[in-house]
Amino acid sequence: MVIGIERAVRTFAMPGTGITDFEKLSREIARVGIYDLAIHHEQILVPVVLRHWKLEQLTALSDEAEKAREALLKRIERIGKVGAKMAKDRVLA
């Protein structure tokens, strides 16, 4: 389960990836505050992965699952930092 969650978070892509001008559209979506890394972190990753699934509290994992859990915790923390910085920069712009 942990390995699957880590893979899903690592490979997450906004719906619409691959459509013409998606990168431009996704920047606009983020600019107006509809969806960005900060929102993804605060409304999906923290409440679901960390709190609901209690990822930090899981024990007795296989070595592979423990490595995935550690990588996932680092990724969630990094997403939070990058998302907060991007949101701050957007406000200042």
SVG drawing of the C-alpha trace seen along z (x, -y; Angstrom):
<svg xmlns="http://www.w3.org/2000/svg" viewBox="-10 -42 25 49">
<polyline fill="none" stroke="black" stroke-width="0.4" points="0.0,0.0 2.7,-2.5 4.6,-1.7 1.5,-2.4 0.8,-5.7 4.4,-6.8 4.1,-6.0 0.8,-7.8 2.1,-11.0 5.4,-10.9 3.7,-10.5 0.6,-12.7 -0.3,-14.9 -3.1,-17.3 -6.0,-16.1 -5.6,-17.5 -1.9,-16.9 -1.1,-16.4 -3.7,-18.8 -2.5,-21.6 -1.1,-24.5 -1.6,-22.7 1.5,-24.2 0.2,-27.7 -3.2,-26.8 -1.9,-25.2 0.1,-28.3 -3.0,-30.4 -5.0,-28.0 -2.3,-28.4 -2.1,-32.1 -5.7,-32.6 -5.6,-30.2 -7.8,-27.5 -5.2,-24.7 -1.5,-24.8 1.1,-22.9 0.2,-24.7 -3.5,-23.7 -2.5,-20.1 -0.3,-20.0 -2.9,-21.5 -6.0,-19.9 -4.9,-16.5 -1.5,-15.4 -1.6,-16.6 -5.3,-15.7 -5.5,-12.4 -2.0,-10.9 -0.6,-12.2 -3.7,-12.5 -6.3,-10.1 -3.9,-7.3 -1.6,-8.1 1.5,-7.6 3.9,-8.8 2.6,-6.4 2.8,-3.2 5.1,-0.5 6.2,3.0 6.8,2.2 9.0,4.1 12.3,2.5 10.9,1.5 7.8,0.0 9.8,-1.9 12.0,-3.4 8.9,-4.4 7.4,-5.9 10.5,-7.9 10.7,-9.1 7.0,-10.0 7.4,-12.0 10.3,-14.0 8.4,-14.6 5.3,-15.9 7.5,-18.2 9.3,-19.4 6.0,-20.0 4.7,-22.0 7.8,-24.2 7.8,-24.7 4.1,-25.4 4.3,-28.0 7.2,-29.7 5.3,-29.8 2.2,-31.1 4.2,-33.8 6.0,-34.8 2.6,-35.0 1.3,-37.4 4.4,-39.5 4.2,-39.7"/>
</svg>
